[in-house]
């Protein structure tokens, strides 16, 4: 019996290693070994994890490591640059990660667009300094994304899950809709609850607009006071992370009820990934991900009562 047997068929609950070690701010969690992340995730009851910077990138090393803990690999982040380079270069660049994900039995590749970000500094700039894609550039970008997604599917059996994200070219609801609306259906959407709300709109709008395109889900919560401070002071994304603008479900302001209803409706099949970029010294990882697991389990347990009200 799995700890996640409360989930409807077709759903799996995983956790991002970002609660233990940040991928960008490498001082956050630098002293926490990968073993601690995997042990905590398994003992709390998660089905799997996403790829992180401390993970080996060879399947012959990664597979037995995860198997030892009874965990699966859910997916992995890819820093795409289709906003600034051609399809052939992108296909060559993604190959090592795509081969790894295929070997690990993954079905989704997380795509984050970084080409328009200042090299090595974008997350340290004030939030207002985000570069915005010009309207005339969107059609060509969507065309390249579509071709890239078809390649991933045909060559590796992977669905592209496009990650809307603060400081990237698809941050607002309008930007996400414009880009995804022009793309081939092969381009799926990664729904990130925290990035949606932090960008100024309800994540439910993405469910309503692109429910059938959602290929992967990140369950992230937001601390409203910290988020307001980041916006009011126009601080950077990285400073916002350090100040605790993001947290795990059950520790912030978001209502995950609509997300639970959507996931349980049968309209979505795949991973639900608990994710929070925060300082593990301020938010001890095991306690945080345990709280999130309990909160998500309670949400699914409440479904019959909610349906009868």
Buried (B, 14 or more C-beta within 10 A) or exposed (E): EEBBEBBBEEBBBBBBBBBBBBBBBEEBBEEBEBEBBBBBBBEBBBBBBBBBBBBBEEBEEBBEBBEEBBBBBBBBBBBBBBBBEEBEEBBEBBEEBBBBBBBBEBBBBBBBBBBBBBEEEBBBBEBEEBBEBEEEEBEEBBBBBBBBBBBBBEBBEBBBBBBBBBBBBBBBBEBBBBBBEBBBEBBBBBBBBBBBBBBEBBBBEBBEBBBEBBBBBBBBBBBBEBBEBBBEEEBBBBBBBBBBBBBBBBBBEBEBEBBBBBBBEEEBBBBBBBBBBBBBEEBEBBEBBBBBBBBBBEBBEEBEEEEEE
